[in-house]
Amino acid sequence: MAASHPIVSGGPILLEPGFKFRPTDEDVVVHYLRPRAMNRPLPSGFIVDVDLLSHNPWELVPEGSAEKYYFSRRVTRWPRGNRRKRAAGDGHWKASGKDVPIFSKGINGRVPLMVGSKKTLVFYRGKAPFGENTEWVMEEYRLSEAGLMPGRVMRPKEGGNFGKCGCAAAVIAKKNDELSAALHNAIANLDRVPVLVNPDDSWVVCHIYRKKKCAMPRVVAQSYNIAGGGQVPFFDFIGQGNNPEGAASSSSLTEPPSSEKENDDTDGSTNEKACSGEGK
């Protein structure tokens, strides 16, 4: 049975067991960002609109989730300027690294086209240019080059009014709000014509997530039963030299002065314990 996953706006999305939303960069730009910038229908409701600058990143990622995608609009600092506002919530977003171009696979063997780019930003608490670095990261997707080319969108005819065609489908649509999305789209297009539209380049997709902490390697100290008569071996760095097999050689472990027989017995038992880990 499919699980129900709540979203910020709209109804629940039914997911198959084990399903996770893992779009590629090309998927984000071609199938979500470009349609949103042209006001086209989206393939799913996984990505919703949000005012990014009004929230801290931890407020946007649901509890128990590792990441979240959102549509948002870029806001300029001045009406005719190109610099973007980055202040958000209790801090600001700061760019990190270079922009990464995103290409769409060519059709019929054609050369792939650049359709967008991806910018990585890190969230800092406090006002720019200062602030405290956090673990929150955002990947901002935007359209560029081929992604900004005009595309066809279904628009109402001039002087046409949807719902006044008198057809049976329009009457059914008025009385039933639970029709499938496909039927609603088919009915909506009865009185529409294709029109070339330029994408709105102010729209972006924001992928927000928290950086994973790298686990420090665990170092387990070797223990020896000194109280029971055992002795701690010492590594002879000076006598080792450039001998590649010195690490496994018994000469690399030295013992306090003793009789020759005692040295032979002790050396063998100590090496055996050091290698096998006995005496813990």
N, C-alpha and C positions, 0 to 999 in steps of 0.2 A: 504493500500500500504506500502511495506517495506521501511524503512528509510535507507539512505546511510551514513555509518560512515567511515570517512577517517582514514587510518592507516599510519604508518611511511613509510613502503615500500610495494610495490605491489598495486593491485587494491582495490577498495572499497569493504567493506563487507556489504551485505544486511541483515538488522536486522528486525525482526518482531516488530510491535509496542509494547512498554513496555518491550522489552527484555533487560536484563542486564547480563553482563559476571560475574558470581558469582561462580567460581569453588571451590570445596572443596580442602583441602590439598592433599587428595588422588588423585583427578582429576589432579591437577597440576603436581604431580610426575609421575603418571602412564600414563596419556594420553598426556602429553606435554613434560615434562623434559626427561623422558626415551627415547621416540621416537627421540627427538632432539639430544640426546647424541649418538644415534645409526644411525643418518641420515635417519630416516624413515619419511614417509609422516605424516603431522600433521592433526588433525581433523579440524582445522580452522586456520585463520591467525590473531587471536586476539593477540597472543604473537609474537613479532618480536625481531630480534637481535639488540643489542646496546652495545656500548663501555661504560660501566657504569662509569669507572674511569675518563672519559673525560668530565663529565657533573655534574652540580649541580642538586639535586633532583627536584627542581621547574622547571627546564628546560625540564624534562622528562615527567611530568604529563601535559596533554593538558589543556588549559584554559577551565574552566567549568566542568572538570572532578575531581572526588574525589580520584582516584587511577589509577594505570597503572601497567601492568605486562610486563616484558621484559626477553628475554634470554640474558645471558652474560657469559663470561668466567672468572673464577677465575685466578688471576695472582699472582705468588709467588714472594717474595722479592729476593730470591736467586735461582739459577737454580736447586739445589738439596734440597732446604728447603721446609718446610711445611707452614711457615707463609705467610699469604696473604697480598697483598697490599690493603690498605683501603683508601689511599689518593684519593680524587675525587673532581674535580672542585676547589672551593675556600675553601675546608675544608677536612674532613675525616669522615668515618663511624666508629662508636664505638659499639662493641657488648654490649648487655644488656640482662641479665638473662641467663638461661640455654637453651641448644638446646632441641627442642621438637621432639620426634620420630614420624614418620608417618607410619601407617600400612595400608596394602591393605587387603580388606576383603577376607577371605578364600573361596576357591571353593569347593563345595560339602561338606560343613561342616568342612573344614580343619581349622587349627589354622591360624589366620591372620599373615601375614609376614611383617616384617619391610622393607620398600622399600626406605625410605629417612628420612630426618630430616629437621627441620626449625629453623633458627637462626634469632633473632630479633636484628636489629642495629639501632642506632640513629645517625643522621647527626649533626656534629659539625662544625661551621665555624672556620677556622684557622688550624694551624698545630698541629699534635699530639705531646705530650699527652695533650696539652692544647686546648683551643677553647671555643666558645660560643655555648651552647646547643640550638638546634632549634626544631621546631615542626615536622620535617620530619622524618619518620620512614621507614625502609625497612625490609621486611621478605625475607630471602634468603633460597631458597629450594635447597637441593642437594641430590644426590643419595647415598644410603648406603646399605650394606648387600644384600638382595635379589634384590634390584634395580640395582645392579652392575653385576648381573649374565648375562652371554652371552645370546643373543637372535638371532633369525633368521631374516635376512635381504636379500631382493632380490638384487643380484648383477649380472652384465653382465657375460656371459659365457667367459671362456678363449678363446681368439681369435675371439670371436663373435663381430659383428658390428651392432648396432641397425640402422635400416633404410635400410639395404642392403639385407633384407630377400626377397624382391620382392613381399611381400603380399600386397593385396589391402589396408589393414588397414594402413600400413606404408606410402603408397603413399598418402592416404587421410590426414594423420597427417601432412605431409610435406606441403600440400597445404592449410590446414585450421588450423589456430592458435586459433580458438574460440571454439574448441571442449570442451565437458564437462570434468571435472577433472577425473571422473570415466573412461571415454573412453581413456583418455590420459594414465592413470595408467595401464589399460588393455593392451594397445598397447605397453607401455614401458616394460611390463613384458613378452612379447612374446619371447624375447631372453635373459631371465635372469633365474638364479637358486638361491635357498635359500642358504645362507651362515651364519655360526655362527659368530657374531661380539660382541666384548666387548664394553660396553658403555664407552664413554669418560667422565671421572669423573670431568673434568674441567668445564663442562657446569653447570650452575645454572639458576634458575628462580628467578627474583627479583620482589617482590611486593612492590611498592613504594606508600606511601600515607601520608597525613598530619593528625596529631593528632587533634581530635576535642577538643575545649576548653570547659571545664565544666562551665555551667552557674551558677553564684552565686545566691543563694536564695534571693528573694526579700523580704524585711522587710518593711511593711507598718505601719507607726506610727499612733496610735490612736489620733484623734484630738477631742478637746472639745471646746464648745462655752463658753469660760471664760468671754468674753465681755458681753454676754447675761445673766450672772448670774450663769453659770454652774461652777462646781468645779471639779478639777482633783482628781480622787480617788487614794488612797495610799494602797499598799499591805502590810499587817501586817505579815512580815516574822517571827518575834519573837513569836507572838501569834499563828501563824499557827501550829507550832510543827509538829507532824507526822500525822495530820488529813488528811486522803486520800481524803475527800470531801471538803477540805478547799478551793480549787480553785473555787468551785461553791457556797461556803457559803457566805452569806452577811456579816459575821463577819470578813472576810478577807479584807473588804474595810472599812476604817475608815475615819471619817469626823472631821473637826475642832469642838471643843466644842460648843454646842448649847443646846437649850431647848429640852426636851424629845420628844415633839410633832414634833418639827422641824427636829430632828434627824430621826424619823421614816419616815417622808415624804421625806426628802432629800435622805436618804439611799435607799429607794425603787426606786426613780426616777433615782439616779445615777447608781445603779446596772443595771437598765433596759437599760440605755443609753450605759453603758460599754459593755453589752452583745449584744445588738442589733446594736450598731454602730451608733446610732442617734447622732445628733449634729455635724456631719461632714460638 
